[in-house]
Amino acid sequence: MSISKQPLTSVYVLEAGHAKSASRYTTIQSTGDYEPLERLSNGNCSVPWLYVTNIPDRWSNKAHKRPCTLNTGKANISGLTFPNVVQYPNVAYGDIQGTNDAVLVIFSESRERINVLVFGGCRLVASELWSSYVSGGLSTELERVRPRLRATEYDRDNSKGRERLPAPPRA
C-alpha cells in the first residue's frame, strides 16, 4: 500500500486545560467527519474530547515502545509510538482500535495542544506516515484538509485566535 495514495481522512485539533483533568484534551477544531472517533469520544458531550495518558505500570513490557495512549477515559483508542524522541519528541503514530486506520498525533511543544491526523486504511503503514510527516512529505495533504476544519462550540466560546494545523517539521 502506497502512502501517497491514502489521503488524510480527518483532523481533530484538541486543547488541554480542562478543569477536571490535566490529561484531558477538548476538540477546538475538526473536520468532524470521522465516525469512529466521534462515536468513541462523544458520550453525552457535544464536543469530542480525549485523554492522553501514560501506559500503566502493569503493561511495563509495552511501555518502552508505546509510552502513552489516546483514550476516552473508559476505552482505549490508540497506543502512541514515539519513534525518535530525540529529534521529534512531539510526533507520534498509532492506529485506531477496531479499524484499519492510522493516526498521527502532533503535540505542541508545551503539550497544551494536539493535532490528531487520521488516515483511512493506513494502519499497516503508520510508521511510514510518521516518516513522511517528519520529512515534510505530507504538506499537500495538510493544505488540502485545512479548508474543511471547523471550529467547535467549545472553540467559539473560548477562542484564542491561534493557527491550528502545524506545518511539518523541516528535515
Protein Blocks (a to p, Z undefined) as FASTA:
>chain_A
ZZklmccfbdcdddehifkbmkbccdfbdehlafklmmmmnmmafbdcdddddddfklmm
mmmmmmbccdehlacfbdcddfblmlmmmbccdddehiabdcdddddfklpaccddddeh
ilmmmmmmmmmmmnopmmmmmmmmmmmpccdfklmmmcghiafbdcdddZZ
